[in-house]
Amino acid sequence: MTTKIKIGIGPSFITGLIFLALSSNCAFAQTATTSTNAAQATNLRPILSAASSGALARATESSARIDRIRDQYRHPFETLSFFGINSNDTVIEIWPGQGWYSSILAPYLKSGGGRFIAAHFDISNSNSPLVRQVVDNYRNRFASDVERFGYVDIVSFGPRSGALGPANSVDYVLTYRNIHNWMNQGWTEKAFEDFFKVLKPGGYLGIEEHRASNDAPQDPLANDGYVRQDYVIDMAREAGFVLVDTSEINANPLDTKDHPFGVWTLPPVSRSAPQGQADNPAFDQRPFLEIGESDRMTLLFRKPLAPPVNVLAAATAPQPVRMVFAPPPTPQAAPNNQVSATPTVAAQPLPPAIPSAHPPQPVNPVSPLLNQHQINLLLESL
């Protein structure tokens, strides 16, 4: 006897099949979206080629270096590797001081046919002999030694300076331990706007800065030299930048950030008295020497991609005020395994403007030009 089993296919059964199918499609779509977002995030990171990594290692070990003992705190190889700078890139270093990082960057970029530009103090808008002396010393060290450093261009940067260069023309802008100075003078917004304009679409902004604790409001003038990390990120975003990544390369958990003379109580300055007063021989510096240099944020931002620049507009953009004239380096083809930090990609529109996250910065009641007090603070922080 054969038993026949009749299976009824009703509306509930069909509905269940449809639900399963939709669930599978949604899961697939979600997985695909997640993978796409991850790929896009990965693509934001610059790629450091093997050839550039080797050249960077040699540059950090070069005899041209300045004060290498500070590497234990400043980690130059790790920091520049994090930024992803290749040796054929065009790089602007902002306010390089005496040239601690320049002594690495200039020979490194020379080795791969890149270009190094130093945006130093704006001597045309300063009557300070000290400012001129710092710039002259820098020029004598770097711009006069083509064999070692290549052709170093020096341009002016300050509250009254013009453009850093033609719009959309450089791969990287780098600034180390400077933002607190611009906050103190009330022109940080102008600084970030200048960086954004000169960078190519897809170019990068690398920042290192003394990091304040997040459990206290930010002093808009940063009188102690420390700046909250979220505050810096907000300022960069307001200028149009996208945060790519953060790093703890230059973190120092021993830094309590409550020192009697601000960040300058720590080495390399090791201040023992208030600014402008004679050193206090009775001040015990041992606890601060044990801390070492400050806890610092290390941030990488990217300028979003944009439609191609109007060639005529780029050609007529304001040119930087050059203080050193040197013939341009002979163009060199990048090695086969060299990868540019700003690869050619499909143009995308800029994102909408981001509303300001904090009120306008107060302007110090002093002249917008660097005064002696601010110059001393600046020089001691480099």
C-alpha positions as CSV (number, residue, x, y, z in Angstrom):
1,M,0.0,0.0,0.0
2,T,1.4,3.3,-1.0
3,T,0.8,6.3,1.2
4,K,0.7,9.6,-0.5
5,I,1.7,12.7,1.5
6,K,0.1,15.8,0.3
7,I,2.0,19.0,1.1
8,G,-0.1,22.1,1.1
9,I,1.6,25.3,0.0
10,G,-0.4,28.1,1.5
11,P,0.1,31.9,1.8
12,S,2.1,31.5,5.0
13,F,4.6,29.2,3.4
14,I,5.2,31.6,0.5
15,T,5.4,34.6,2.8
16,G,8.1,32.7,4.7
17,L,10.1,32.0,1.6
18,I,9.9,35.6,0.6
19,F,11.1,36.7,4.0
20,L,14.1,34.4,3.9
21,A,15.0,35.6,0.5
22,L,14.8,39.2,1.5
23,S,16.8,38.5,4.7
24,S,19.5,36.9,2.6
25,N,19.6,39.8,0.2
26,C,19.8,42.3,3.0
27,A,22.6,40.4,4.7
28,F,24.5,40.3,1.4
29,A,23.9,44.0,0.8
30,Q,25.0,44.8,4.4
31,T,28.2,42.7,3.9
32,A,28.9,44.4,0.6
33,T,28.3,47.9,2.0
34,T,30.6,47.1,5.0
35,S,33.3,45.9,2.7
36,T,32.9,48.9,0.4
37,N,33.2,51.3,3.4
38,A,36.2,49.5,4.7
39,A,37.9,49.7,1.2
40,Q,37.1,53.4,1.0
41,A,38.6,54.0,4.5
42,T,41.7,52.0,3.5
43,N,42.1,54.0,0.3
44,L,42.3,57.2,2.4
45,R,45.6,56.0,3.8
46,P,48.7,56.9,1.8
47,I,50.9,54.0,0.7
48,L,54.6,54.2,1.6
49,S,56.6,52.3,-0.9
50,A,59.4,49.9,0.0
51,A,61.9,52.1,-1.7
52,S,60.8,55.2,0.2
53,S,60.8,53.3,3.5
54,G,64.4,52.4,2.9
55,A,65.3,56.0,1.9
56,L,63.6,57.3,5.0
57,A,65.5,55.0,7.3
58,R,68.7,56.3,5.8
59,A,67.7,59.9,6.1
60,T,66.9,59.4,9.8
61,E,70.4,58.0,10.3
62,S,72.1,60.7,8.3
63,S,75.0,62.8,9.6
64,A,72.9,65.8,8.5
65,R,70.6,65.3,11.4
66,I,70.1,67.9,14.2
67,D,70.0,66.8,17.9
68,R,69.4,63.1,17.3
69,I,69.2,62.4,21.1
70,R,65.6,63.6,20.9
71,D,64.6,60.7,18.7
72,Q,63.6,58.8,21.9
73,Y,60.8,61.3,22.3
74,R,60.0,62.4,18.8
75,H,60.2,59.1,16.8
76,P,60.9,60.7,13.4
77,F,61.0,57.5,11.3
78,E,57.7,56.2,12.8
79,T,56.0,59.6,12.6
80,L,56.9,60.2,8.9
81,S,56.1,56.5,8.1
82,F,52.6,57.0,9.7
83,F,52.1,60.1,7.5
84,G,53.0,58.0,4.5
85,I,55.3,60.5,2.8
86,N,57.0,59.1,-0.3
87,S,60.4,60.5,-1.4
88,N,58.9,61.8,-4.7
89,D,56.2,63.9,-3.0
90,T,56.1,67.7,-2.7
91,V,56.0,68.7,1.0
92,I,55.7,72.0,2.9
93,E,56.9,72.1,6.5
94,I,55.3,74.9,8.5
95,W,57.5,77.0,10.8
96,P,60.4,74.5,10.9
97,G,62.3,76.5,13.6
98,Q,65.9,75.6,13.5
99,G,65.2,72.6,11.2
100,W,65.0,69.5,13.4
101,Y,62.6,67.8,11.0
102,S,63.9,69.6,7.9
103,S,67.3,67.9,8.4
104,I,65.5,64.6,7.7
105,L,62.9,65.7,5.1
106,A,65.1,67.7,2.8
107,P,67.7,64.9,2.1
108,Y,64.9,62.3,2.0
109,L,62.9,64.2,-0.7
110,K,66.1,65.0,-2.6
111,S,66.8,61.2,-2.8
112,G,63.6,60.5,-4.7
113,G,63.1,63.6,-6.8
114,G,60.6,65.2,-4.5
115,R,60.4,68.8,-3.5
116,F,60.8,70.4,0.0
117,I,59.4,73.8,0.9
118,A,59.9,75.4,4.3
119,A,57.2,77.9,5.3
120,H,59.1,80.0,7.8
121,F,58.4,83.1,9.8
122,D,57.1,86.1,7.8
123,I,60.0,88.5,8.1
124,S,58.4,91.0,5.7
125,N,55.7,91.6,8.4
126,S,58.0,91.6,11.5
127,N,60.4,94.1,12.8
128,S,62.1,91.6,15.2
129,P,65.8,91.0,14.7
130,L,65.4,87.6,16.3
131,V,62.8,86.5,13.7
132,R,65.2,87.5,10.9
133,Q,68.1,85.9,12.6
134,V,66.2,82.6,12.9
135,V,65.2,82.6,9.3
136,D,68.7,83.7,8.1
137,N,70.3,80.8,10.1
138,Y,67.9,78.4,8.6
139,R,68.5,79.6,5.1
140,N,72.3,79.4,5.6
141,R,72.0,75.9,6.8
142,F,69.6,74.4,4.3
143,A,69.3,76.5,1.2
144,S,73.0,76.9,0.7
145,D,73.9,73.2,0.8
146,V,72.3,71.8,-2.4
147,E,74.5,68.7,-2.4
148,R,73.1,67.6,0.9
149,F,69.6,69.0,1.0
150,G,68.7,69.6,-2.6
151,Y,67.0,72.9,-3.6
152,V,65.1,74.1,-0.6
153,D,62.5,76.8,-1.2
154,I,61.7,79.1,1.7
155,V,58.3,80.9,1.7
156,S,56.7,83.2,4.3
157,F,53.9,82.1,6.7
158,G,52.2,84.2,9.3
159,P,49.0,86.0,10.2
160,R,49.5,88.5,7.3
161,S,51.3,86.3,4.7
162,G,49.8,85.5,1.3
163,A,49.2,82.0,-0.2
164,L,51.7,79.3,0.6
165,G,51.9,78.5,-3.1
166,P,49.6,77.9,-6.1
167,A,46.3,76.4,-5.2
168,N,46.1,72.6,-5.3
169,S,49.9,72.2,-5.8
170,V,51.4,70.1,-3.0
171,D,51.0,66.6,-1.6
172,Y,51.7,67.3,2.1
173,V,51.6,70.0,4.6
174,L,53.3,69.2,7.9
175,T,53.3,71.1,11.2
176,Y,54.9,70.1,14.5
177,R,54.1,71.6,17.9
178,N,52.9,74.9,16.4
179,I,49.1,75.1,16.7
180,H,49.2,76.4,20.3
181,N,51.2,79.4,19.0
182,W,48.6,80.3,16.4
183,M,45.9,79.9,19.0
184,N,47.7,82.3,21.3
185,Q,47.7,84.9,18.5
186,G,44.2,84.2,17.4
187,W,44.7,83.2,13.7
188,T,44.4,79.5,13.7
189,E,41.5,79.6,11.2
190,K,43.7,81.4,8.7
191,A,46.4,78.8,9.1
192,F,44.1,75.9,8.3
193,E,42.6,77.7,5.4
194,D,46.1,78.3,3.9
195,F,46.9,74.6,4.3
196,F,43.6,73.5,2.6
197,K,44.1,75.8,-0.4
198,V,47.7,74.8,-1.2
199,L,47.1,71.0,-0.9
200,K,46.1,69.0,-3.9
201,P,42.7,67.3,-3.8
202,G,43.5,64.1,-2.0
203,G,46.6,65.7,-0.3
204,Y,47.4,65.2,3.3
205,L,47.9,67.4,6.4
206,G,50.1,65.9,9.2
207,I,49.9,67.4,12.7
208,E,51.9,66.8,15.9
209,E,50.9,68.9,18.9
210,H,51.1,68.9,22.7
211,R,48.0,67.1,23.9
212,A,45.9,68.5,26.7
213,S,43.7,66.4,28.9
214,N,40.0,66.0,27.9
215,D,38.7,66.5,31.4
216,A,39.1,70.3,31.3
217,P,37.8,73.0,29.0
218,Q,40.2,74.1,26.3
219,D,41.9,77.4,26.9
220,P,41.3,79.2,23.5
221,L,44.7,80.9,23.9
222,A,46.6,77.7,24.9
223,N,48.7,79.6,27.4
224,D,50.2,76.4,28.8
225,G,51.1,75.1,25.4
226,Y,48.6,72.2,25.5
227,V,45.7,71.7,23.1
228,R,42.9,69.1,23.3
229,Q,42.9,66.5,20.6
230,D,39.2,66.9,19.8
231,Y,39.7,70.6,19.6
232,V,42.3,70.2,16.9
233,I,40.2,67.7,15.0
234,D,37.2,70.1,15.0
235,M,39.3,73.0,13.7
236,A,40.7,70.8,10.8
237,R,37.2,69.6,10.0
238,E,35.8,73.1,9.9
239,A,38.4,74.0,7.3
240,G,37.2,71.1,5.2
241,F,39.6,68.3,6.1
242,V,38.7,64.7,6.7
243,L,40.3,62.8,9.6
244,V,42.2,59.8,8.2
245,D,43.9,58.3,11.2
246,T,45.4,59.0,14.7
247,S,48.5,57.5,16.2
248,E,49.9,57.2,19.7
249,I,53.5,57.2,18.4
250,N,54.3,60.3,20.3
251,A,52.2,59.6,23.4
252,N,53.7,60.0,26.9
253,P,51.5,58.7,29.7
254,L,53.9,60.1,32.3
255,D,53.0,63.7,31.3
256,T,50.5,65.0,33.9
257,K,50.1,68.3,32.0
258,D,49.9,70.4,35.1
259,H,53.4,71.8,35.3
260,P,54.2,75.1,36.9
261,F,55.5,76.7,33.7
262,G,53.3,74.9,31.2
263,V,54.7,72.5,28.7
264,W,58.0,74.4,28.8
265,T,58.7,73.0,32.2
266,L,59.5,69.7,30.5
267,P,62.6,69.1,28.3
268,P,64.0,70.2,26.0
269,V,63.3,73.7,27.5
270,S,63.3,72.7,31.2
271,R,62.1,76.1,32.3
272,S,62.7,76.8,36.0
273,A,61.1,80.2,36.3
274,P,58.2,82.1,34.7
275,Q,58.8,83.4,31.2
276,G,61.0,86.5,31.2
277,Q,62.6,85.8,34.6
278,A,66.0,84.5,35.4
279,D,66.4,80.7,35.9
280,N,65.8,79.5,39.5
281,P,68.7,77.3,40.6
282,A,66.7,76.1,43.5
283,F,63.9,74.6,41.3
284,D,64.0,70.8,41.3
285,Q,63.9,69.7,37.6
286,R,64.4,66.0,38.3
287,P,60.7,65.0,38.3
288,F,60.2,66.7,34.9
289,L,63.3,65.3,33.4
290,E,62.0,61.8,34.4
291,I,58.8,62.6,32.5
292,G,60.6,63.5,29.3
293,E,59.1,65.5,26.5
294,S,55.4,66.1,26.3
295,D,52.5,63.8,25.5
296,R,51.6,64.6,21.9
297,M,48.8,63.8,19.5
298,T,49.8,62.7,16.0
299,L,47.0,63.2,13.4
300,L,46.6,62.7,9.7
301,F,44.0,64.5,7.7
302,R,43.1,64.5,4.0
303,K,41.7,67.2,1.7
304,P,38.7,65.6,-0.1
305,L,38.8,65.0,-3.8
306,A,37.4,67.8,-6.0
307,P,36.7,68.5,-9.6
308,P,39.8,69.3,-11.8
309,V,41.2,72.7,-11.1
310,N,40.7,75.4,-13.8
311,V,44.1,75.6,-15.4
312,L,43.9,79.3,-15.8
313,A,42.9,79.9,-12.2
314,A,45.7,77.8,-11.0
315,A,48.2,79.6,-13.2
316,T,47.2,83.0,-11.9
317,A,46.9,82.0,-8.2
318,P,49.0,84.2,-5.8
319,Q,52.6,83.0,-5.7
320,P,54.5,82.6,-2.4
321,V,56.9,85.2,-1.3
322,R,60.2,83.6,-2.0
323,M,63.2,84.4,0.2
324,V,65.5,81.9,-1.6
325,F,65.8,81.6,-5.3
326,A,67.1,78.3,-6.6
327,P,66.7,76.5,-10.0
328,P,64.1,73.8,-9.9
329,P,65.4,70.3,-9.6
330,T,65.7,68.2,-12.7
331,P,62.5,66.1,-13.0
332,Q,63.2,62.5,-12.1
333,A,61.0,59.5,-12.9
334,A,59.9,57.7,-9.8
335,P,61.2,54.2,-9.4
336,N,59.0,51.4,-10.7
337,N,57.9,50.4,-7.2
338,Q,57.3,54.0,-6.0
339,V,53.7,54.9,-5.2
340,S,52.6,58.5,-5.1
341,A,50.7,59.6,-2.0
342,T,48.0,61.2,-4.2
343,P,47.1,58.7,-6.8
344,T,44.9,59.6,-9.8
345,V,41.3,58.8,-8.9
346,A,37.8,59.7,-10.1
347,A,36.8,63.3,-9.1
348,Q,34.3,63.6,-6.3
349,P,32.5,66.7,-5.0
350,L,33.6,68.3,-1.8
351,P,31.3,67.6,1.2
352,P,29.0,70.4,2.5
353,A,30.5,72.9,4.9
354,I,30.6,71.8,8.5
355,P,29.1,74.2,11.0
356,S,31.5,75.6,13.5
357,A,31.8,73.5,16.7
358,H,33.1,76.3,18.9
359,P,32.8,80.1,19.1
360,P,35.3,82.4,17.3
361,Q,38.8,82.4,18.8
362,P,39.6,85.4,21.0
363,V,42.3,87.6,19.6
364,N,45.1,88.4,22.0
365,P,45.2,92.1,22.8
366,V,48.8,92.3,21.5
367,S,49.8,93.2,18.0
368,P,49.2,90.4,15.4
369,L,52.9,90.5,14.7
370,L,55.1,88.3,16.7
371,N,56.3,90.1,19.9
372,Q,59.4,89.1,21.8
373,H,57.4,87.0,24.4
374,Q,55.7,85.0,21.7
375,I,58.9,84.5,19.8
376,N,60.6,83.1,22.9
377,L,57.7,80.7,23.5
378,L,57.8,79.6,19.9
379,L,61.5,79.0,19.7
380,E,61.5,77.1,23.0
381,S,58.7,74.8,21.8
382,L,60.5,73.5,18.7
